Amino acid sequence: MLKKILKGCHVIVVISILISSFLMMNVSAKANTSHSSINFADGAIDISVPSLDFGEIDVTSLQNNDTTAQFFQTSLGHMKYYQGDAKLVATDKRFNSRDGFRITASTDGDWYQGEDKVADVTKLVLFMKDPGDDDLNILYGPGAVVMDVDSPILGENSERSFNYDEDSTDHVNFGIFVPNNADVSALKNKTLTTTITWTASDIPQV
């Protein structure tokens, strides 16, 4: 449990990808998440993010498959969306809970096997995408805004589901992107791990 008296805090998510030795080049991805309680000066915002399992990516397939939520675009590459039932839950326990808050997700883009760096953001990219939006919000660097809560209610949960859904505004779509010019053949038989950092902070004043 992480506790700090300040206007921002972090939750760490570890994502592992296993790339098999099959000619199909199946990629399996799973994210293990820690839970955190973020303490502000007058209370806390609790954040819960469960584990994510992205299933498999067939990087030799140039077909779109709605069943597996894997898609290919000639100008971009392969995209595989998370299909599970995980969601982000933020509970505002601050006494002045009329103050809004923001939650962002970011990564440094590096992928490791054990302690050895074996790939970076040029090979595998984590992204999020709002339903109905064509833009991919890359988690590399400053990251992407996952949730803005303008007027929270004390003790009330704010939620965003992660499962693939292009229609519901309650969802945000998370996925893995393999650029079409990325050579990932050297990653076969390696278990790759990267880290997502979730950050709770004040909503910037306009």
Long-range contacts (C-beta under 8 A, 24 or more apart in sequence): 1-35, 1-36, 1-37, 2-36, 2-37, 2-38, 3-37, 3-38, 3-39, 3-44, 4-38, 4-39, 5-39, 5-40, 5-41, 6-40, 7-40, 7-201, 7-202, 8-38, 8-199, 8-200, 8-201, 8-202, 9-36, 9-38, 9-39, 9-199, 9-200, 10-36, 10-197, 10-198, 10-199, 11-35, 11-36, 11-47, 11-49, 11-197, 11-198, 11-199, 11-200, 12-195, 12-196, 12-197, 12-198, 13-49, 13-52, 13-105, 13-195, 13-196, 13-197, 13-198, 14-193, 14-194, 14-195, 14-196, 15-52, 15-126, 15-193, 15-194, 15-195, 15-196, 16-191, 16-192, 16-193, 17-54, 17-111, 17-124, 17-176, 17-191, 17-192, 17-193, 17-194, 18-190, 18-191, 18-192, 19-184, 19-187, 19-188, 19-189, 19-190, 19-192, 20-188, 20-189, 21-188, 21-189, 23-60, 24-58, 24-60, 24-61, 25-58, 25-59, 25-60, 25-184, 25-185, 25-188, 26-56, 26-57, 26-58, 27-56, 27-57, 27-58, 27-59, 27-80, 27-176, 27-178, 27-184, 28-54, 28-55, 28-56, 29-53, 29-54, 29-55, 29-57, 29-80, 29-176, 30-54, 31-196, 36-198, 38-200, 40-94, 42-94, 42-95, 42-96, 43-92, 43-93, 43-94, 43-95, 43-96, 43-97, 44-93, 44-94, 45-90, 45-91, 45-92, 45-93, 45-94, 45-101, 45-200, 46-89, 46-90, 46-91, 46-93, 47-88, 47-89, 47-90, 47-103, 47-198, 47-200, 48-88, 48-89, 48-90, 48-91, 49-86, 49-88, 49-89, 49-198, 50-86, 50-87, 51-86, 52-82, 52-84, 52-86, 52-162, 52-174, 53-82, 53-84, 54-80, 54-81, 54-82, 54-83, 54-175, 54-176, 55-80, 55-83, 56-80, 57-176, 57-178, 59-178, 59-184, 69-164, 69-175, 74-180, 75-180, 76-177, 76-179, 76-180, 77-177, 77-178, 77-179, 77-180, 77-181, 77-182, 78-177, 78-178, 78-180, 79-136, 79-175, 79-176, 79-177, 79-178, 80-175, 80-176, 81-164, 81-173, 81-174, 81-175, 82-162, 82-163, 82-164, 82-173, 82-174, 82-175, 83-163, 83-164, 84-162, 84-163, 85-161, 85-163, 86-161, 86-162, 86-163, 87-159, 87-160, 87-161, 87-162, 88-146, 88-147, 88-159, 88-160, 88-162, 88-198, 89-157, 89-158, 89-159, 90-147, 90-149, 90-157, 90-158, 90-159, 90-200, 91-155, 91-156, 91-157, 91-158, 92-149, 92-152, 92-153, 92-154, 92-155, 92-156, 92-158, 93-154, 93-155, 94-152, 94-154, 95-154, 97-152, 97-153, 97-154, 97-155, 98-151, 98-152, 99-152, 99-202, 100-148, 100-149, 100-150, 100-151, 100-152, 100-202, 100-203, 101-149, 101-152, 101-200, 101-201, 101-202, 101-203, 102-145, 102-147, 102-148, 102-149, 102-200, 102-201, 102-202, 102-203, 102-204, 103-145, 103-146, 103-147, 103-198, 103-199, 103-200, 104-142, 104-143, 104-144, 104-145, 104-146, 104-198, 104-199, 104-201, 105-139, 105-143, 105-144, 105-146, 105-196, 105-197, 105-198, 105-199, 106-139, 106-140, 106-141, 106-142, 106-143, 106-144, 106-196, 106-197, 106-199, 107-139, 107-140, 107-143, 107-194, 107-195, 107-196, 107-197, 108-140, 108-194, 108-195, 109-140, 109-141, 109-194, 110-194, 111-192, 111-193, 111-194, 112-192, 112-193, 112-194, 113-190, 113-191, 113-192, 113-193, 118-186, 118-187, 118-190, 118-192, 119-184, 119-187, 119-192, 122-179, 122-182, 123-178, 123-179, 123-182, 123-183, 123-184, 123-187, 124-176, 124-177, 124-178, 124-182, 124-184, 124-192, 124-194, 125-176, 125-177, 125-178, 125-179, 126-174, 126-175, 126-176, 126-177, 126-194, 126-196, 127-174, 127-175, 127-176, 127-177, 128-172, 128-173, 128-174, 128-175, 129-172, 129-173, 129-175, 130-172, 130-173, 131-165, 131-166, 131-167, 131-168, 131-169, 131-171, 131-172, 131-173, 132-166, 132-167, 136-175, 136-177, 139-196, 143-197, 143-199, 146-172, 146-198, 147-172, 148-203, 150-203
